[in-house]
Amino acid sequence: MKIKKIKINSYGKINNKNIELNKINIIYGKNESGKSTILNFIISMFYNISKNKNGKNISDYDKYTPWNSDEFSGNIEYELDNNETFYVYRNFNKKNPEIYNANGEDISGNFGIDKKSGSTFFSDQVMIDRDTLLSTVINSQNETKLDLGMQNLLIQKVANLADSGNEDISYKKAVGKLDKILLTEVGTEKSQDRPINIARENIMLCEKELDNLHNAKSHKYKIEEEINELKNSLKDKKHNQEIYDELNTFLINDKNEEEKIKLRKDIINENNKKIEKYKNEKIELEKNNLEKYEIKNIDKNKKINLIILFFIILINLIINIFIKNNLILKIIIFSLIPIWIIFNLLKNKINNFSLKNNNKILEKNNLDNLNLQIELLNKNNNEIQEEINLINKNIQENQRTQKDKLTNKYGNIIEELLDNKNIENITKENKQEIDNLNLELHKLEIDMEYLEPQLEKIIDLEEKLSIENENLEKLENSSRICNITKQMLEEAYNEMKSNITPKFNKDLSKNIAKLSNGKYTKIILDDGIYVELDNGRHISIENLSVGTIEQIYLAFRLSVIDGISKESMPLLLDETFAFYDNERLEATLQTLCNVNNQLIIFTCTNREKEALDKIGVAYNYCELQ
């Protein structure tokens, strides 16, 4: 793969910059002239600009956003090893670029889309991601020293990316991280006070305490069953009571109406008694009234006459005794007796005649009054009887309506209850049963209240036990995953060590021999990077000079590049040769110019230009102002 052209419309402090590139390129500029900006622009064109800080003080997006322009874009033209050419335009304010082929056709939709970075066109084409690119084909100043385990990381990247296109990590770091996760976040059989040990201890304590509360729990279930049975019985009884109450209401209404009838019949009976009485009085009055008054009057006159006669005789005797010589007086006194008798007879005659007339008048008035009373009573009886008939009719209609209504609501049980003459007793018995059931239910609820503290503790313990079991299951699953992953990593690492490392060591040794002009001919990777001296001694690269380390590091990257992608990726070197002497610089550049990879050197000195001129290699030179 080769980058042919870049056009920076506006990126950081660079505006309207065109750069054409060949196989060997030097981009020269003083410090702060924009070399690193161009390098970052190339990376961002392929992978989009990052808006995350990623451990930096400021994100690339914020760092390179133009200050004096609304334009934040550029384009790049590159050619793959199969000679296909692509043109990419990117507006860095948008996630996805515009991608065209050599015919100018928009093929943006032919590539995958990542939710974070957008189009994955470049990764799809060269089978290398951004991080791997940065750790291999791009070499910046101050990256000379390798951190521990870096060589194994790159070896694994070669193996995994060549096989599946996916990046991996250092075996030792991965295993160490897994062991740390297993110990700190899970725990082992030998550890103490770790999550899995705490979970098992909590489960044991919960189960032990639950065993002690088993009787309370069993009693709880028994009480709950009894409560449920009582509630079901109460439900049935209350349902029956509802039927009885409605039926009794219906019957009470009828009784009330019947009571009204009874009261009215009592009135009729009373009226009939009065009528009978008045009729008897009428007969007696018609039969005996006159005689009674005449006898009464005669008797009365007789008594008066006898008294008067007695007094006259008494007076006559007194006169005869005391007035013996007065005949006239005696005659007058004795003549009073017949006069009085005659007078009294005439008076009685007149009185009897008057009394008789008066009695007739009185008798007629009494008879009229009795007849009127009888007539009124009969009329009242008729009216009351009509009311009774109406009430009976209403009772019959209401009985039919209410019976049909209750039958529709409760079924044939209404017929049975109506046939039963003891509905009131049934209702009373049912109410008593309801009271008894409520009493029993209340007792059980009181018992349950006494159990509540224990029951709540059981519930809390069961919930805690369930959580702890789930937690333990997750922890055990995590432990299994960690151990399986470690086993798989170990198997993969052992296979890599036996199959890939020897070839990689050979390629690396060949490259360092070229770069060092045969000074170092063999590199050994064995939990570190070592060089073999002529006497066979192995020296760690950390004991070598910075320039030698940089040569080895560059050789390392050259060896890796061949395996990480199906494309011959360009080498982008940013102030890489700052610590090289002239001899080492010429040897390194001679080697780099002989590989198939495009070479782009970013430098602030003329040393690279002079070295290339000296060894007679053609190059493209671009100077930044």
Secondary structure per residue as TSV (DSSP state, phi and psi in degrees):
chain	resnum	aa	ss	phi	psi
A	1	M	-	360.0	141.6
A	2	K	E	-137.3	137.9
A	3	I	E	-85.6	123.8
A	4	K	E	-96.5	-45.2
A	5	K	E	-145.7	148.2
A	6	I	E	-131.8	143.4
A	7	K	E	-131.9	114.6
A	8	I	E	-100.2	107.7
A	9	N	E	-70.6	-51.0
A	10	S	E	-164.0	121.2
A	11	Y	E	-156.2	115.0
A	12	G	T	62.8	-128.2
A	13	K	T	-96.4	2.2
A	14	I	E	-94.2	132.1
A	15	N	E	-131.8	139.0
A	16	N	E	49.5	58.6
A	17	K	E	-115.9	123.5
A	18	N	E	-109.4	132.6
A	19	I	E	-134.9	124.8
A	20	E	E	-102.6	141.0
A	21	L	-	-123.3	145.5
A	22	N	-	-112.0	-158.4
A	23	K	S	-71.0	-46.5
A	24	I	E	-111.1	127.0
A	25	N	E	-138.1	139.4
A	26	I	E	-120.4	124.7
A	27	I	E	-110.6	108.1
A	28	Y	E	-103.1	142.5
A	29	G	-	-174.5	150.1
A	30	K	-	-69.2	169.1
A	31	N	T	-57.4	140.9
A	32	E	T	68.3	18.0
A	33	S	S	-89.0	-12.7
A	34	G	S	118.7	11.2
A	35	K	H	-61.8	-49.9
A	36	S	H	-64.3	-30.6
A	37	T	H	-65.1	-43.0
A	38	I	H	-65.2	-41.8
A	39	L	H	-60.4	-44.9
A	40	N	H	-66.9	-35.1
A	41	F	H	-60.1	-44.9
A	42	I	H	-60.4	-45.5
A	43	I	H	-62.3	-44.4
A	44	S	H	-67.5	-31.4
A	45	M	H	-63.6	-36.6
A	46	F	H	-81.9	-36.8
A	47	Y	H	-121.3	5.4
A	48	N	-	74.4	153.9
A	49	I	-	-81.1	139.8
A	50	S	-	-83.4	132.9
A	51	K	-	-98.6	1.9
A	52	N	S	-97.0	148.3
A	53	K	-	-71.7	-35.8
A	54	N	T	51.5	46.1
A	55	G	T	86.9	-6.3
A	56	K	S	-89.3	169.8
A	57	N	S	-74.5	-26.9
A	58	I	S	-147.0	147.0
A	59	S	-	-74.3	158.2
A	60	D	H	-60.6	-36.3
A	61	Y	H	-60.5	-47.1
A	62	D	H	-70.2	-34.7
A	63	K	H	-68.6	-39.7
A	64	Y	H	-104.3	4.6
A	65	T	S	-64.1	123.8
A	66	P	-	-59.1	142.2
A	67	W	S	-84.9	-35.9
A	68	N	S	-114.3	24.5
A	69	S	-	-153.8	143.7
A	70	D	S	-82.0	-15.7
A	71	E	-	-78.3	128.8
A	72	F	-	-140.3	76.2
A	73	S	E	-156.8	176.5
A	74	G	E	-179.3	179.2
A	75	N	E	-144.3	161.5
A	76	I	E	-142.9	142.3
A	77	E	E	-120.7	129.7
A	78	Y	E	-143.1	161.8
A	79	E	E	-128.4	130.5
A	80	L	-	-81.1	170.3
A	81	D	T	-63.0	-22.2
A	82	N	T	-87.1	12.1
A	83	N	S	73.2	9.3
A	84	E	-	-76.8	133.3
A	85	T	E	-108.5	140.9
A	86	F	E	-131.9	145.0
A	87	Y	E	-122.4	125.3
A	88	V	E	-122.5	125.9
A	89	Y	E	-110.8	134.6
A	90	R	E	-135.5	127.0
A	91	N	E	-96.0	115.2
A	92	F	T	-72.8	-7.1
A	93	N	T	-82.6	-8.1
A	94	K	S	-115.8	158.6
A	95	K	S	-79.0	-40.0
A	96	N	S	-108.4	139.8
A	97	P	-	-88.1	175.9
A	98	E	E	-104.4	126.2
A	99	I	E	-119.4	129.9
A	100	Y	E	-127.6	150.7
A	101	N	E	-91.3	-173.5
A	102	A	T	-63.4	-23.7
A	103	N	T	-88.2	4.1
A	104	G	-	79.5	13.0
A	105	E	-	-83.4	135.9
A	106	D	B	-75.9	114.1
A	107	I	-	-116.4	24.8
A	108	S	G	-57.7	-34.1
A	109	G	G	-78.3	-0.2
A	110	N	G	-84.5	-2.9
A	111	F	S	-119.8	163.9
A	112	G	-	-72.9	166.0
A	113	I	E	-125.7	128.1
A	114	D	E	-100.0	136.6
A	115	K	T	-59.3	-33.9
A	116	K	T	-89.3	-49.9
A	117	S	T	-98.7	-10.6
A	118	G	E	91.2	-142.2
A	119	S	E	-61.5	136.5
A	120	T	-	-104.4	32.0
A	121	F	H	-57.4	-43.6
A	122	F	H	-72.2	-40.9
A	123	S	H	-62.3	-38.7
A	124	D	H	-65.0	-33.7
A	125	Q	H	-80.4	-43.9
A	126	V	H	-104.8	-6.6
A	127	M	-	59.1	43.9
A	128	I	-	-146.2	136.4
A	129	D	-	-93.3	176.3
A	130	R	H	-62.0	-46.8
A	131	D	H	-63.9	-40.9
A	132	T	H	-66.1	-38.6
A	133	L	H	-58.8	-46.4
A	134	L	H	-65.2	-29.7
A	135	S	H	-91.3	-0.3
A	136	T	H	-129.5	-72.7
A	137	V	T	-77.4	-14.4
A	138	I	E	-109.5	125.8
A	139	N	E	-127.2	115.3
A	140	S	E	-107.3	162.6
A	141	Q	T	-61.6	150.0
A	142	N	T	73.2	14.3
A	143	E	-	-108.8	20.4
A	144	T	-	-70.2	-41.1
A	145	K	S	-82.7	135.1
A	146	L	-	-90.4	136.4
A	147	D	-	-75.7	162.0
A	148	L	T	-60.1	133.7
A	149	G	T	85.1	-3.6
A	150	M	H	-62.8	-38.5
A	151	Q	H	-62.7	-41.0
A	152	N	H	-65.5	-37.3
A	153	L	H	-58.6	-47.2
A	154	L	H	-68.2	-35.6
A	155	I	H	-62.5	-44.9
A	156	Q	H	-65.3	-37.0
A	157	K	H	-60.7	-41.8
A	158	V	H	-59.3	-49.3
A	159	A	H	-64.1	-49.5
A	160	N	H	-73.3	-42.3
A	161	L	H	-68.7	-35.3
A	162	A	H	-67.3	-31.4
A	163	D	H	-89.7	-42.7
A	164	S	T	-128.4	-10.2
A	165	G	S	82.5	7.7
A	166	N	-	-108.6	143.7
A	167	E	-	-83.6	149.8
A	168	D	-	-126.4	-175.7
A	169	I	-	-125.6	175.2
A	170	S	-	-60.7	135.0
A	171	Y	H	-60.0	-49.7
A	172	K	H	-65.1	-40.5
A	173	K	H	-64.8	-40.5
A	174	A	H	-64.3	-46.9
A	175	V	H	-63.6	-43.3
A	176	G	H	-62.0	-40.7
A	177	K	H	-66.3	-40.4
A	178	L	H	-63.2	-42.4
A	179	D	H	-63.2	-40.7
A	180	K	H	-65.0	-43.5
A	181	I	H	-62.0	-44.8
A	182	L	I	-61.0	-39.5
A	183	L	I	-78.1	-48.7
A	184	T	I	-81.2	-39.9
A	185	E	I	-95.9	-16.9
A	186	V	I	-122.3	-68.1
A	187	G	-	110.5	167.7
A	188	T	-	-130.3	-179.8
A	189	E	S	-65.4	-29.6
A	190	K	S	-91.3	-15.1
A	191	S	-	-78.2	165.8
A	192	Q	S	-132.9	149.2
A	193	D	S	58.5	27.8
A	194	R	S	-100.5	163.6
A	195	P	H	-50.8	-44.8
A	196	I	H	-70.4	-34.6
A	197	N	H	-68.3	-41.4
A	198	I	H	-65.5	-41.0
A	199	A	H	-62.9	-44.0
A	200	R	H	-64.7	-40.0
A	201	E	H	-64.6	-42.9
A	202	N	H	-63.6	-40.7
A	203	I	H	-62.6	-43.3
A	204	M	H	-62.6	-43.4
A	205	L	H	-66.0	-40.8
A	206	C	H	-63.7	-45.7
A	207	E	H	-64.1	-39.7
A	208	K	H	-64.3	-43.6
A	209	E	H	-69.4	-35.5
A	210	L	H	-66.3	-35.3
A	211	D	H	-61.9	-39.6
A	212	N	H	-67.4	-27.2
A	213	L	T	-97.7	13.0
A	214	H	H	-62.4	-42.2
A	215	N	H	-62.4	-42.0
A	216	A	H	-62.8	-37.4
A	217	K	H	-67.3	-43.3
A	218	S	H	-62.7	-42.5
A	219	H	H	-63.1	-37.0
A	220	K	H	-60.0	-47.5
A	221	Y	H	-61.6	-39.8
A	222	K	H	-63.6	-45.5
A	223	I	H	-63.9	-40.6
A	224	E	H	-61.4	-41.2
A	225	E	H	-63.3	-44.1
A	226	E	H	-64.0	-41.6
A	227	I	H	-62.0	-42.6
A	228	N	H	-63.4	-42.2
A	229	E	H	-63.5	-43.8
A	230	L	H	-63.3	-41.5
A	231	K	H	-64.6	-38.6
A	232	N	H	-65.3	-42.7
A	233	S	H	-63.6	-43.6
A	234	L	H	-61.0	-38.9
A	235	K	H	-61.1	-45.2
A	236	D	H	-64.6	-44.5
A	237	K	H	-64.7	-40.5
A	238	K	H	-68.1	-33.6
A	239	H	H	-64.9	-44.2
A	240	N	H	-63.0	-39.4
A	241	Q	H	-63.7	-35.7
A	242	E	H	-60.8	-42.0
A	243	I	H	-65.0	-47.2
A	244	Y	H	-61.5	-42.0
A	245	D	H	-63.9	-43.5
A	246	E	H	-65.8	-40.2
A	247	L	H	-67.2	-41.4
A	248	N	H	-66.5	-37.5
A	249	T	H	-59.9	-43.5
A	250	F	H	-61.7	-46.0
A	251	L	H	-70.0	-37.2
A	252	I	H	-63.9	-40.1
A	253	N	H	-59.5	-41.8
A	254	D	H	-65.0	-40.3
A	255	K	H	-64.9	-38.5
A	256	N	H	-61.4	-41.9
A	257	E	H	-67.1	-39.9
A	258	E	H	-65.4	-34.6
A	259	E	H	-65.3	-37.5
A	260	K	H	-61.2	-41.7
A	261	I	H	-63.3	-43.5
A	262	K	H	-61.1	-43.9
A	263	L	H	-61.0	-40.2
A	264	R	H	-69.7	-36.9
A	265	K	H	-66.4	-36.6
A	266	D	H	-62.5	-38.9
A	267	I	H	-64.3	-42.9
A	268	I	H	-60.9	-43.4
A	269	N	H	-61.5	-42.6
A	270	E	H	-63.1	-42.6
A	271	N	H	-62.2	-41.5
A	272	N	H	-63.0	-39.3
A	273	K	H	-62.2	-43.6
A	274	K	H	-63.9	-41.8
A	275	I	H	-60.0	-44.8
A	276	E	H	-62.5	-40.7
A	277	K	H	-63.2	-45.9
A	278	Y	H	-64.4	-35.5
A	279	K	H	-65.1	-42.3
A	280	N	H	-64.6	-41.5
A	281	E	H	-63.1	-38.1
A	282	K	H	-62.5	-45.5
A	283	I	H	-63.0	-47.5
A	284	E	H	-62.6	-39.7
A	285	L	H	-63.8	-43.6
A	286	E	H	-65.9	-30.6
A	287	K	H	-88.8	-43.8
A	288	N	H	-118.0	-3.6
A	289	N	H	-64.8	-45.7
A	290	L	H	-67.1	-47.4
A	291	E	H	-61.0	-40.0
A	292	K	H	-62.4	-42.2
A	293	Y	H	-71.6	-37.7
A	294	E	H	-67.0	-45.9
A	295	I	H	-63.2	-41.1
A	296	K	H	-63.4	-40.6
A	297	N	H	-71.5	-42.5
A	298	I	H	-61.1	-45.4
A	299	D	H	-60.1	-41.7
A	300	K	H	-64.0	-44.1
A	301	N	H	-65.4	-38.6
A	302	K	H	-60.8	-43.1
A	303	K	H	-63.6	-43.1
A	304	I	H	-65.9	-44.4
A	305	N	H	-62.5	-43.1
A	306	L	H	-62.6	-39.4
A	307	I	H	-66.1	-46.6
A	308	I	H	-63.6	-43.1
A	309	L	H	-60.9	-41.7
A	310	F	H	-60.0	-44.8
A	311	F	H	-65.9	-37.7
A	312	I	H	-63.4	-45.8
A	313	I	H	-63.5	-40.1
A	314	L	H	-64.2	-42.8
A	315	I	H	-63.6	-41.2
A	316	N	H	-61.8	-40.6
A	317	L	H	-66.1	-40.3
A	318	I	H	-64.5	-41.9
A	319	I	H	-63.1	-43.8
A	320	N	H	-61.2	-31.5
A	321	I	H	-79.4	-45.6
A	322	F	H	-94.0	-26.0
A	323	I	-	-121.1	83.2
A	324	K	S	-84.7	-27.7
A	325	N	S	-96.5	-3.2
A	326	N	-	-101.7	95.6
A	327	L	H	-74.2	-38.3
A	328	I	H	-61.5	-45.2
A	329	L	H	-62.2	-39.5
A	330	K	H	-64.7	-40.2
A	331	I	H	-64.5	-41.8
A	332	I	H	-62.8	-43.7
A	333	I	H	-65.5	-44.5
A	334	F	H	-69.2	-26.2
A	335	S	H	-73.3	-19.0
A	336	L	H	-66.8	-29.3
A	337	I	H	-64.5	-54.3
A	338	P	H	-66.3	-32.5
A	339	I	H	-63.6	-45.5
A	340	W	H	-62.5	-38.9
A	341	I	H	-64.4	-46.0
A	342	I	H	-63.1	-43.3
A	343	F	H	-61.9	-42.8
A	344	N	H	-66.8	-37.0
A	345	L	H	-66.0	-44.8
A	346	L	H	-62.4	-41.3
A	347	K	H	-62.4	-44.6
A	348	N	H	-62.1	-37.3
A	349	K	H	-63.7	-47.8
A	350	I	H	-64.0	-42.3
A	351	N	H	-64.5	-40.2
A	352	N	H	-65.1	-38.8
A	353	F	H	-66.0	-44.1
A	354	S	H	-65.2	-41.3
A	355	L	H	-63.8	-38.4
A	356	K	H	-63.8	-44.5
A	357	N	H	-63.1	-42.6
A	358	N	H	-63.9	-38.5
A	359	N	H	-66.2	-36.1
A	360	K	H	-64.0	-44.2
A	361	I	H	-62.6	-44.9
A	362	L	H	-62.8	-41.7
A	363	E	H	-62.2	-42.2
A	364	K	H	-64.3	-43.3
A	365	N	H	-62.6	-42.6
A	366	N	H	-65.0	-40.2
A	367	L	H	-64.9	-43.3
A	368	D	H	-61.0	-41.9
A	369	N	H	-63.9	-42.9
A	370	L	H	-63.9	-42.6
A	371	N	H	-62.0	-40.7
A	372	L	H	-64.0	-43.4
A	373	Q	H	-62.5	-42.5
A	374	I	H	-63.0	-42.1
A	375	E	H	-64.0	-44.5
A	376	L	H	-63.2	-41.4
A	377	L	H	-64.9	-41.0
A	378	N	H	-63.7	-41.0
A	379	K	H	-63.9	-43.9
A	380	N	H	-62.0	-39.7
A	381	N	H	-61.6	-41.4
A	382	N	H	-63.2	-43.6
A	383	E	H	-63.2	-43.7
A	384	I	H	-63.8	-38.5
A	385	Q	H	-64.3	-38.1
A	386	E	H	-62.8	-41.1
A	387	E	H	-62.0	-42.0
A	388	I	H	-61.0	-44.3
A	389	N	H	-61.9	-42.4
A	390	L	H	-64.7	-43.7
A	391	I	H	-61.7	-42.6
A	392	N	H	-60.7	-40.7
A	393	K	H	-65.0	-43.9
A	394	N	H	-63.7	-38.4
A	395	I	H	-61.2	-45.3
A	396	Q	H	-64.1	-44.3
A	397	E	H	-65.6	-42.9
A	398	N	H	-64.7	-38.7
A	399	Q	H	-61.6	-43.4
A	400	R	H	-63.8	-45.9
A	401	T	H	-63.6	-50.2
A	402	Q	H	-66.0	-37.9
A	403	K	H	-63.7	-44.7
A	404	D	H	-63.2	-42.5
A	405	K	H	-62.4	-47.8
A	406	L	H	-67.4	-36.6
A	407	T	H	-65.6	-42.5
A	408	N	H	-62.7	-33.7
A	409	K	H	-82.3	-39.4
A	410	Y	H	-119.0	-8.7
A	411	G	T	92.7	-162.3
A	412	N	T	-71.8	-8.0
A	413	I	H	-61.4	-25.4
A	414	I	H	-64.0	-42.3
A	415	E	H	-59.8	-44.4
A	416	E	H	-63.5	-42.8
A	417	L	H	-67.9	-36.8
A	418	L	H	-67.6	-32.7
A	419	D	H	-72.5	-23.3
A	420	N	-	-82.2	123.9
A	421	K	T	-81.4	-7.2
A	422	N	T	-108.0	36.8
A	423	I	H	-60.4	-34.9
A	424	E	H	-65.1	-41.5
A	425	N	H	-66.7	-39.7
A	426	I	H	-61.5	-41.6
A	427	T	H	-64.3	-44.7
A	428	K	H	-62.6	-42.8
A	429	E	H	-63.9	-40.2
A	430	N	H	-65.9	-41.3
A	431	K	H	-61.7	-39.6
A	432	Q	H	-65.4	-39.7
A	433	E	H	-64.6	-39.8
A	434	I	H	-61.8	-44.1
A	435	D	H	-60.9	-41.8
A	436	N	H	-65.2	-42.5
A	437	L	H	-65.1	-40.4
A	438	N	H	-62.8	-37.9
A	439	L	H	-64.6	-46.0
A	440	E	H	-62.8	-42.0
A	441	L	H	-62.9	-41.5
A	442	H	H	-61.7	-41.5
A	443	K	H	-62.1	-43.6
A	444	L	H	-65.8	-38.4
A	445	E	H	-65.9	-35.3
A	446	I	H	-64.3	-43.6
A	447	D	H	-59.1	-40.8
A	448	M	H	-65.2	-35.7
A	449	E	H	-62.8	-37.8
A	450	Y	H	-66.3	-29.5
A	451	L	H	-84.1	-16.4
A	452	E	H	-52.0	-48.0
A	453	P	H	-56.1	-43.3
A	454	Q	H	-68.6	-40.5
A	455	L	H	-64.4	-42.4
A	456	E	H	-61.7	-38.6
A	457	K	H	-65.0	-38.8
A	458	I	H	-63.1	-45.4
A	459	I	H	-61.2	-44.7
A	460	D	H	-62.7	-41.4
A	461	L	H	-66.3	-42.8
A	462	E	H	-63.8	-40.5
A	463	E	H	-65.7	-42.1
A	464	K	H	-64.2	-42.0
A	465	L	H	-62.2	-42.6
A	466	S	H	-61.7	-43.8
A	467	I	H	-63.9	-43.9
A	468	E	H	-65.0	-38.7
A	469	N	H	-63.8	-43.4
A	470	E	H	-62.6	-42.5
A	471	N	H	-62.9	-43.3
A	472	L	H	-63.8	-40.6
A	473	E	H	-61.5	-42.8
A	474	K	H	-64.1	-42.9
A	475	L	H	-64.4	-43.9
A	476	E	H	-64.4	-37.7
A	477	N	H	-65.0	-42.4
A	478	S	H	-61.9	-39.9
A	479	S	H	-62.4	-43.8
A	480	R	H	-63.0	-43.2
A	481	I	H	-62.1	-44.2
A	482	C	H	-61.2	-45.8
A	483	N	H	-67.2	-40.7
A	484	I	H	-64.7	-41.8
A	485	T	H	-63.0	-43.0
A	486	K	H	-60.2	-42.1
A	487	Q	H	-63.5	-44.1
A	488	M	H	-65.4	-40.5
A	489	L	H	-62.7	-41.8
A	490	E	H	-63.5	-44.3
A	491	E	H	-62.7	-44.4
A	492	A	H	-65.4	-40.6
A	493	Y	H	-65.8	-42.8
A	494	N	H	-63.5	-39.5
A	495	E	H	-65.2	-42.2
A	496	M	H	-62.9	-43.5
A	497	K	H	-61.9	-36.2
A	498	S	H	-84.1	-27.1
A	499	N	H	-106.3	-37.7
A	500	I	T	-101.6	-41.3
A	501	T	H	-56.3	-44.7
A	502	P	H	-57.5	-43.4
A	503	K	H	-66.1	-41.6
A	504	F	H	-63.7	-41.2
A	505	N	H	-59.4	-41.4
A	506	K	H	-63.9	-47.6
A	507	D	H	-64.2	-40.4
A	508	L	H	-65.4	-40.9
A	509	S	H	-64.9	-38.7
A	510	K	H	-64.0	-44.0
A	511	N	H	-67.1	-41.7
A	512	I	H	-69.2	-29.8
A	513	A	H	-64.8	-40.7
A	514	K	H	-67.9	-45.9
A	515	L	H	-67.8	-32.6
A	516	S	T	-98.3	10.9
A	517	N	T	55.2	39.7
A	518	G	T	82.7	4.0
A	519	K	S	-68.1	-40.9
A	520	Y	-	-120.3	125.0
A	521	T	-	-115.1	-8.6
A	522	K	-	-143.2	128.3
A	523	I	E	-114.7	134.4
A	524	I	E	-117.0	129.3
A	525	L	E	-105.4	111.2
A	526	D	S	-154.9	85.7
A	527	D	S	55.9	36.2
A	528	G	S	154.5	177.9
A	529	I	E	-114.2	124.7
A	530	Y	E	-128.0	150.7
A	531	V	E	-112.1	146.3
A	532	E	E	-100.6	124.7
A	533	L	-	-80.8	172.7
A	534	D	T	-60.4	-32.4
A	535	N	T	-83.1	4.0
A	536	G	S	90.4	-1.0
A	537	R	-	-76.8	141.3
A	538	H	E	-99.7	124.8
A	539	I	E	-118.2	130.4
A	540	S	E	-66.3	141.6
A	541	I	G	-62.8	-19.6
A	542	E	G	-67.2	-18.3
A	543	N	G	-91.5	0.4
A	544	L	S	-95.2	170.5
A	545	S	-	-69.6	161.4
A	546	V	H	-60.8	-41.5
A	547	G	H	-62.1	-42.4
A	548	T	H	-65.4	-42.2
A	549	I	H	-59.7	-42.6
A	550	E	H	-63.2	-38.9
A	551	Q	H	-63.5	-44.5
A	552	I	H	-64.0	-41.3
A	553	Y	H	-63.3	-41.2
A	554	L	H	-66.3	-41.8
A	555	A	H	-61.1	-39.8
A	556	F	H	-58.7	-46.5
A	557	R	H	-67.5	-38.9
A	558	L	H	-61.4	-37.5
A	559	S	H	-69.5	-36.1
A	560	V	H	-72.8	-39.9
A	561	I	H	-56.8	-37.5
A	562	D	H	-63.4	-22.7
A	563	G	H	-104.8	-11.9
A	564	I	H	-86.7	-17.9
A	565	S	-	-146.1	155.2
A	566	K	S	-75.8	-12.1
A	567	E	S	-99.7	150.8
A	568	S	-	-82.1	94.6
A	569	M	-	-71.9	143.3
A	570	P	-	-62.5	146.8
A	571	L	E	-98.4	120.9
A	572	L	E	-110.7	110.7
A	573	L	E	-113.8	115.7
A	574	D	E	-107.9	104.0
A	575	E	S	52.1	40.4
A	576	T	T	-73.2	-27.7
A	577	F	T	-103.0	24.7
A	578	A	T	-61.2	-32.2
A	579	F	T	-103.5	10.0
A	580	Y	-	-84.6	140.4
A	581	D	-	-80.8	172.4
A	582	N	H	-62.6	-39.3
A	583	E	H	-65.1	-46.1
A	584	R	H	-66.2	-35.7
A	585	L	H	-64.7	-45.5
A	586	E	H	-64.4	-40.1
A	587	A	H	-66.0	-40.9
A	588	T	H	-66.9	-45.4
A	589	L	H	-65.9	-36.6
A	590	Q	H	-60.9	-41.0
A	591	T	H	-66.9	-45.9
A	592	L	H	-64.8	-33.6
A	593	C	H	-72.6	-16.5
A	594	N	T	-92.1	-7.9
A	595	V	S	-86.4	165.5
A	596	N	S	-76.7	-15.1
A	597	N	S	-74.3	142.6
A	598	Q	-	-66.0	142.3
A	599	L	E	-119.7	122.8
A	600	I	E	-124.2	112.8
A	601	I	E	-106.9	123.6
A	602	F	E	-102.0	121.4
A	603	T	E	-146.7	155.9
A	604	C	S	-111.1	8.1
A	605	T	S	-125.0	172.0
A	606	N	S	-98.2	7.0
A	607	R	H	-62.0	-45.0
A	608	E	H	-63.4	-40.0
A	609	K	H	-63.9	-45.3
A	610	E	H	-65.5	-38.9
A	611	A	H	-66.3	-41.3
A	612	L	H	-66.6	-39.2
A	613	D	H	-62.6	-38.6
A	614	K	H	-67.5	-40.1
A	615	I	H	-87.1	-3.0
A	616	G	T	75.8	39.8
A	617	V	-	-106.1	130.6
A	618	A	-	-73.3	145.8
A	619	Y	-	-153.6	162.7
A	620	N	E	-101.0	129.8
A	621	Y	E	-117.3	128.9
A	622	C	E	-130.0	122.3
A	623	E	E	-108.5	129.7
A	624	L	-	-91.0	137.5
A	625	Q	-	-93.1	360.0
